[in-house]
Amino acid sequence: MELPQVLQYCLKITLVLLGIGHWALVINSSPPAPPASPASFLRSHAKIT
């Protein structure tokens, strides 16, 4: 059963807004970290693996 085009559009917008809200909560609840440069990120990742 196909959903009407408008309903699919509304559903996509709702999912996007929920995703943005979720990530905003995750970012706000996490402690502020210093901005990591790609090189330092790769170095720390290489140490872990």
N, C-alpha and C positions, 0 to 999 in steps of 0.2 A: 504493500500500500504506500503510494507516494505522498509525501507531505507537500502541501502548497508551497510555492516558492517563497512567499512572504514569511511563512512559519519557519522554514529552514534558515532564512536570513536572520530572524529574531533569535533563533536558537544559537546560531554562530556568534552573534553579538553577546548573548548572555554568557556563553562559554568563555569568550575572550575577556569579558569584564571580570568573571570569576577568577580566571587565571591571573589577571593583572592584580586583583585584590589579594589573592593568595601570596603572590610574590612580594607585594608591598609589605604584607604582614611578616613574611620570612625575613626580608631585608631589615625591617624596623626592629624586629625582636632580636636579631643577631647583634653582638657587640660590634661597634665600629672598628673595622680593620684598616690599616694603612693601605693605600692603593698599591697593588703589586704589579710590577712590570712583567711583561711576558717572559723575559729572561729569568727573573727570580722565580716565577711560577714553574718554569720548565726545570730549573735546578732543584727546587724542592720536590717536584714530582719525580725526578730521576733518583733522588735519595730514597724516596719511599719504595719505589719498585726495585 
